[in-house]
Amino acid sequence: MSVDAETAPRSHRWLMYLPLAVFAALAWLLFVRLNAGDPASIPSVLIGQSAPPLTLPSLDGAAGLTDADLRSGHVSVVNIFASWCEPCHYEHEFLMTLAADPSLHAKGVAIYGVAQKDSAENIRRFLGAKGDPYAKVGLDADGRAGIDWGVYGVPETFIVRGDGSLAFKLVGPMTAQTLESEVKPQILKAMN
């Protein structure tokens, strides 16, 4: 004996609407989370802690970027980038502006690059065409250093205090606005 919607007991009719209610609740939850905030403001659990160890080869295969570079007493800017990354091409002019800032240069601020999942040949071509803002470039061919540093994707920029502790993280490409409103003020703050 089958029971259809017309002959079903009234107490069980609400079960017909249960899937629709579950779907509506799930859709509402996803919509709220989608508009939860700026994805570039993803906090890093490493802020305030010592930077993860680095021992990366340089573009010519010699010793490249190491922990000693980040613990030499001056503030460092570590930019994770790649030649295949379109936003990295966009932000490059702002890294060049930062590198050319005479007041930061006088204070010993160094900019280091970490080329993530890229080849030395492609990075040399990229920097040759656009200019080289980096004091040193380390190759992270397998992306392991990026994982250790909590990189979500390129580009990302870290500000490291002279003692090697992480002070700030910028997710996404640097812009003229973020250079002036976030990066430079965070560099100055990290000097104190």
C-alpha positions in Angstrom: 0.0 0.0 0.0 1.6 3.2 -1.1 1.0 6.6 0.4 1.0 9.7 -1.8 1.1 13.4 -0.8 -2.7 13.6 -0.9 -3.2 10.7 1.5 -0.1 11.2 3.7 -0.8 12.1 7.3 -0.6 15.8 7.9 2.1 15.4 10.5 4.6 14.1 7.9 3.8 16.7 5.1 6.6 19.0 6.4 9.2 16.4 5.4 8.5 17.2 1.7 9.9 20.7 2.3 12.9 19.6 4.4 15.4 19.4 1.4 14.3 22.9 0.3 14.9 24.3 3.8 18.3 22.6 4.0 19.3 24.0 0.6 18.1 27.5 1.5 20.1 27.5 4.8 23.2 26.3 3.1 22.9 28.9 0.3 22.5 31.6 3.0 25.6 30.4 4.9 27.7 30.4 1.7 26.5 33.8 0.7 27.3 35.3 4.1 30.8 33.7 4.1 31.4 34.9 0.5 31.0 38.5 1.7 32.8 38.0 5.0 35.7 40.4 4.3 38.7 41.2 2.3 40.6 38.1 1.3 43.9 40.0 1.3 43.5 40.5 5.1 44.1 36.8 5.8 46.0 36.8 9.1 49.2 34.9 9.3 49.8 32.7 12.4 53.5 33.4 11.9 53.3 37.2 12.6 55.5 37.9 15.7 57.3 34.6 15.4 60.7 33.8 13.9 60.6 33.5 10.2 60.8 29.9 9.0 64.3 28.8 7.9 65.5 29.6 4.4 68.3 28.1 2.4 67.5 28.8 -1.2 69.9 28.7 -4.2 70.5 31.8 -6.2 69.8 32.3 -9.9 73.3 31.1 -10.7 73.2 28.1 -8.4 75.5 29.6 -5.7 74.3 30.3 -2.2 71.3 32.4 -2.4 68.8 33.6 0.2 69.5 32.3 3.8 68.4 32.9 7.4 71.5 35.0 7.9 70.1 37.6 5.4 66.9 37.9 7.4 68.7 38.2 10.8 71.4 40.7 10.0 69.9 43.6 12.1 68.0 45.4 9.3 64.4 45.2 8.2 63.9 43.0 5.2 61.0 42.8 2.7 60.6 39.3 1.3 58.5 39.2 -1.8 57.2 35.8 -3.0 56.8 36.0 -6.8 57.0 34.1 -10.1 57.5 35.1 -13.8 54.4 33.2 -14.7 52.2 35.2 -12.3 50.3 38.0 -14.0 49.7 40.0 -10.7 53.5 39.8 -10.1 54.1 41.6 -13.3 51.6 44.3 -12.2 53.2 44.8 -8.7 56.7 44.8 -10.0 56.8 48.6 -10.7 55.9 49.2 -7.0 58.7 46.9 -5.8 61.0 49.0 -8.0 59.6 52.2 -6.4 60.2 50.7 -3.0 63.8 49.6 -3.9 64.5 53.2 -5.2 63.3 54.9 -2.0 66.5 56.7 -0.7 65.2 57.0 2.9 64.5 53.3 3.2 67.8 52.5 1.5 69.7 54.7 4.0 68.0 52.8 6.9 69.3 49.5 5.5 66.0 48.1 4.3 66.7 45.2 1.9 64.3 43.6 -0.5 64.6 39.9 -1.2 62.8 37.8 -3.7 61.7 34.2 -3.5 60.9 32.9 -6.9 58.3 30.2 -6.3 58.0 27.2 -8.7 59.9 28.9 -11.4 63.1 28.4 -13.3 66.3 30.5 -13.1 66.1 31.2 -16.8 62.6 32.6 -16.6 63.4 34.7 -13.6 66.5 36.2 -15.2 64.4 37.1 -18.3 61.6 38.6 -16.1 64.1 40.7 -14.1 66.1 41.6 -17.1 63.0 43.0 -18.9 61.4 44.8 -15.9 64.4 45.7 -13.6 65.7 44.0 -10.5 64.5 45.4 -7.2 66.0 42.6 -5.1 69.2 42.5 -3.1 69.1 38.7 -3.6 66.7 36.2 -5.2 66.3 32.6 -3.9 64.8 29.9 -6.0 62.0 27.9 -4.4 61.6 25.4 -7.2 59.5 22.9 -5.3 57.5 25.5 -3.3 58.6 24.0 0.0 59.7 27.4 1.5 56.4 28.9 0.4 54.5 26.2 2.3 56.7 26.8 5.4 56.0 30.5 5.2 52.2 29.9 4.9 52.0 31.3 1.3 48.5 31.0 -0.1 49.6 32.1 -3.6 51.9 34.5 -5.4 52.4 37.3 -4.9 52.8 37.7 -1.2 55.1 40.1 0.7 56.4 39.8 4.2 58.2 42.4 6.3 60.8 40.8 8.6 62.4 42.6 11.6 66.1 42.7 12.0 66.0 39.8 14.5 64.3 37.6 11.9 60.7 37.7 13.3 57.8 38.3 10.9 56.1 41.7 11.4 53.6 41.9 8.5 52.2 40.0 5.6 50.5 41.4 2.5 48.5 38.9 0.5 48.1 39.7 -3.2 49.8 42.2 -5.4 51.2 45.4 -4.0 49.6 48.5 -5.4 50.4 52.2 -5.2 47.8 52.5 -2.4 49.1 49.5 -0.4 52.7 50.6 -0.8 51.9 53.9 0.8 49.2 52.9 3.3 50.5 49.5 4.5 53.9 48.5 3.3 56.0 51.6 4.1 54.3 52.2 7.4 54.8 48.6 8.4 58.5 48.8 7.4 58.9 51.9 9.7 57.0 50.2 12.5 59.2 47.1 12.2 62.3 49.3 12.8 61.1 50.2 16.3 
